Amino acid sequence: MNTLGATWHWLTDPAHWAGDDGIRHRWEQHLVLTVVCLLIACVIALPVALVLGHLGKGGALAVNISNVGRAVPTFAVLVLLLLTPVGAWGEGPTVVALVLFAVPPLLTNAYVGMREVDRDVVRSARGMGMTGRQMLFRVELPLALPLVLNGVRIAAVQLVATATIAALAGGGGLGRIITAGFNLASTPQVVAGAVLVAVFALVVEGVLEAVERLAPRRTRDSR
């Protein structure tokens, strides 16, 4: 039986879907890890990006600092964190490493979205007597929303793909299927795990792309 046929057989075997080591349970772990890391990254990055984008100060520096994280491999960060006290906290190292990985696209897109809002619209809002808070939430954020959501989509897809490293630190997720396949020298299982991660990433991409399309479109001539 060739590899593709063996992989299909592995994926369609009901025994591989049930139990604590089954696909369904590993997928749930992967989903929870992705959502938790994405929410934490949003809480950290979006307020900073929106405020700096509104003020028009310090944003370039913040974006450049956050982008430094892209130059450091997430796996390297995970290994280093395992050597610190954070390593004693279960999924802690994985969560910290993934959050650091997700912050740059969130921060960059949100900041750029805020700065690309038509300045004439902002000046008109200020001329109408709006406060800074009102301009941020009623004018700038709605117009920047497409780019903000684009950053969320990019971060989410990257997290789905990268969360497989959780298995290397003893965590759960679909990465455990891949590492178990390596341990068993089972190529079909390794390929099946990779396929599951890829399909999950594509589904997340499709769902968030649909959400992004539903958002009000930003135009530079908005008034």
C-alpha positions as CSV (number, residue, x, y, z in Angstrom):
1,M,0.0,0.0,0.0
2,N,1.4,3.4,-1.0
3,T,1.9,6.2,1.5
4,L,-1.2,8.1,0.5
5,G,-3.4,5.0,0.7
6,A,-2.0,4.1,4.1
7,T,-2.5,7.7,5.3
8,W,-6.2,7.6,4.1
9,H,-6.6,4.3,5.9
10,W,-5.2,5.7,9.1
11,L,-7.4,8.8,9.0
12,T,-10.6,6.8,8.3
13,D,-9.9,4.2,11.0
14,P,-12.5,4.9,13.8
15,A,-10.1,3.7,16.4
16,H,-7.9,6.7,15.7
17,W,-10.7,9.2,16.4
18,A,-11.6,8.1,19.9
19,G,-9.9,8.3,23.3
20,D,-7.5,10.7,24.8
21,D,-5.0,10.1,22.0
22,G,-7.6,10.3,19.3
23,I,-7.9,12.9,16.6
24,R,-11.0,14.5,18.0
25,H,-9.4,15.1,21.5
26,R,-6.1,16.3,20.0
27,W,-8.0,18.7,17.7
28,E,-9.9,20.1,20.7
29,Q,-6.6,20.7,22.5
30,H,-5.2,22.3,19.4
31,L,-8.2,24.6,19.1
32,V,-8.2,25.6,22.7
33,L,-4.5,26.4,22.6
34,T,-4.9,28.4,19.4
35,V,-7.8,30.4,20.7
36,V,-6.2,31.1,24.1
37,C,-3.0,32.3,22.6
38,L,-4.8,34.4,20.0
39,L,-6.9,36.1,22.7
40,I,-3.9,36.9,24.9
41,A,-2.0,38.3,21.9
42,C,-5.0,40.4,20.9
43,V,-5.3,41.8,24.5
44,I,-1.6,42.7,24.4
45,A,-1.2,44.0,20.9
46,L,-4.5,45.6,19.8
47,P,-4.8,48.2,22.6
48,V,-1.2,49.3,22.1
49,A,-1.6,49.5,18.3
50,L,-4.9,51.4,18.4
51,V,-3.8,54.0,20.9
52,L,-0.4,54.6,19.1
53,G,-2.2,54.7,15.8
54,H,-4.7,57.2,17.1
55,L,-1.9,59.4,18.6
56,G,0.4,58.9,15.7
57,K,3.4,58.6,18.0
58,G,5.7,55.7,18.9
59,G,4.0,53.3,16.6
60,A,7.0,52.7,14.2
61,L,9.2,51.9,17.2
62,A,6.7,49.5,18.7
63,V,6.2,47.7,15.4
64,N,9.9,47.4,14.8
65,I,10.4,46.0,18.3
66,S,7.6,43.5,17.9
67,N,8.9,42.4,14.6
68,V,12.2,41.4,16.2
69,G,10.2,38.4,17.4
70,R,9.8,37.2,13.8
71,A,13.6,36.9,13.5
72,V,13.7,34.5,16.5
73,P,12.4,30.9,15.7
74,T,9.4,30.0,17.9
75,F,11.0,26.7,18.7
76,A,14.2,28.4,20.0
77,V,12.0,30.6,22.3
78,L,10.2,27.5,23.5
79,V,13.4,25.7,24.3
80,L,14.8,28.7,26.2
81,L,11.6,29.1,28.2
82,L,11.7,25.5,29.2
83,L,15.0,26.3,31.0
84,T,13.3,29.1,33.0
85,P,10.8,28.9,35.9
86,V,8.1,29.3,33.3
87,G,9.0,25.7,32.2
88,A,7.5,24.4,35.4
89,W,4.0,25.7,34.4
90,G,2.6,23.0,32.1
91,E,1.6,24.7,28.9
92,G,3.3,28.0,30.0
93,P,6.3,27.9,27.7
94,T,4.2,27.0,24.7
95,V,1.6,29.8,25.4
96,V,4.3,32.4,25.9
97,A,6.2,31.4,22.8
98,L,3.0,31.4,20.6
99,V,1.8,34.7,22.0
100,L,5.1,36.3,21.2
101,F,4.8,34.9,17.7
102,A,1.3,36.2,17.2
103,V,1.8,39.7,18.4
104,P,3.7,41.2,15.4
105,P,1.0,40.7,12.7
106,L,-1.7,41.9,15.1
107,L,0.3,45.0,16.1
108,T,1.5,45.9,12.7
109,N,-1.8,45.5,10.8
110,A,-3.8,47.4,13.5
111,Y,-1.3,50.3,13.6
112,V,-1.1,50.6,9.8
113,G,-4.9,50.4,9.6
114,M,-5.3,53.3,12.1
115,R,-2.7,55.4,10.3
116,E,-4.2,54.9,6.9
117,V,-7.6,56.2,8.0
118,D,-8.3,59.3,5.8
119,R,-7.0,62.3,7.8
120,D,-9.8,64.5,6.4
121,V,-12.3,62.2,8.1
122,V,-10.5,62.5,11.4
123,R,-10.3,66.3,11.1
124,S,-14.0,66.5,10.3
125,A,-14.8,64.4,13.4
126,R,-12.6,66.7,15.5
127,G,-14.3,69.7,14.0
128,M,-17.7,68.2,15.0
129,G,-16.5,68.3,18.6
130,M,-15.8,64.6,19.1
131,T,-13.4,63.7,21.9
132,G,-10.3,61.6,21.2
133,R,-12.1,58.5,22.6
134,Q,-15.1,59.1,20.4
135,M,-12.9,59.6,17.3
136,L,-11.0,56.4,18.1
137,F,-14.1,54.1,18.6
138,R,-16.6,55.8,16.3
139,V,-14.5,56.9,13.4
140,E,-10.9,55.5,13.2
141,L,-11.5,51.9,14.5
142,P,-14.5,51.2,12.2
143,L,-12.5,52.4,9.2
144,A,-9.4,50.5,10.2
145,L,-11.4,47.3,11.0
146,P,-10.6,45.4,7.8
147,L,-6.9,45.7,8.3
148,V,-7.3,44.8,12.0
149,L,-9.2,41.7,11.1
150,N,-6.6,40.9,8.5
151,G,-4.0,40.9,11.2
152,V,-6.2,38.6,13.3
153,R,-6.6,36.2,10.4
154,I,-2.9,36.1,9.7
155,A,-2.0,35.5,13.4
156,A,-4.7,32.8,13.8
157,V,-3.5,30.8,10.8
158,Q,0.1,31.1,11.9
159,L,-0.8,29.9,15.4
160,V,-2.7,26.9,14.0
161,A,0.4,25.9,12.1
162,T,2.9,26.6,14.8
163,A,1.0,25.2,17.8
164,T,2.2,21.8,16.7
165,I,5.4,22.6,18.7
166,A,3.4,22.1,21.9
167,A,4.0,18.4,21.5
168,L,7.7,19.0,21.8
169,A,7.2,20.4,25.3
170,G,4.8,17.6,26.3
171,G,1.7,19.5,25.5
172,G,-1.3,18.4,23.5
173,G,-2.7,19.2,20.1
174,L,-2.4,17.7,16.7
175,G,1.4,17.9,17.0
176,R,1.2,14.8,19.3
177,I,-0.1,12.8,16.4
178,I,3.0,13.7,14.4
179,T,5.5,13.1,17.2
180,A,3.8,9.8,18.0
181,G,4.2,8.8,14.4
182,F,7.9,9.6,14.4
183,N,8.3,7.6,17.6
184,L,6.5,4.6,16.0
185,A,8.3,5.1,12.7
186,S,4.9,5.3,11.1
187,T,5.0,7.5,8.0
188,P,1.3,7.3,7.4
189,Q,0.6,8.7,10.9
190,V,3.1,11.5,10.4
191,V,1.6,12.4,7.1
192,A,-1.9,12.2,8.6
193,G,-1.0,14.6,11.4
194,A,0.4,17.0,8.9
195,V,-2.7,16.8,6.8
196,L,-4.9,17.4,9.8
197,V,-3.0,20.6,10.7
198,A,-3.1,21.8,7.1
199,V,-6.8,21.3,6.8
200,F,-7.4,23.0,10.1
201,A,-5.3,26.0,9.0
202,L,-7.3,26.2,5.7
203,V,-10.6,26.1,7.6
204,V,-9.5,28.8,9.9
205,E,-8.3,30.9,7.0
206,G,-11.6,30.4,5.2
207,V,-13.8,31.3,8.2
208,L,-11.8,34.4,9.1
209,E,-11.6,35.5,5.5
210,A,-15.4,35.3,5.3
211,V,-15.6,37.4,8.5
212,E,-13.2,39.9,7.1
213,R,-15.3,40.3,3.9
214,L,-18.3,41.0,6.0
215,A,-16.6,44.0,7.7
216,P,-17.3,47.5,6.4
217,R,-14.7,48.2,3.7
218,R,-12.3,51.0,4.3
219,T,-11.8,53.6,1.6
220,R,-9.5,56.6,1.6
221,D,-12.4,58.8,0.3
222,S,-14.8,57.9,3.1
223,R,-16.5,60.9,4.6
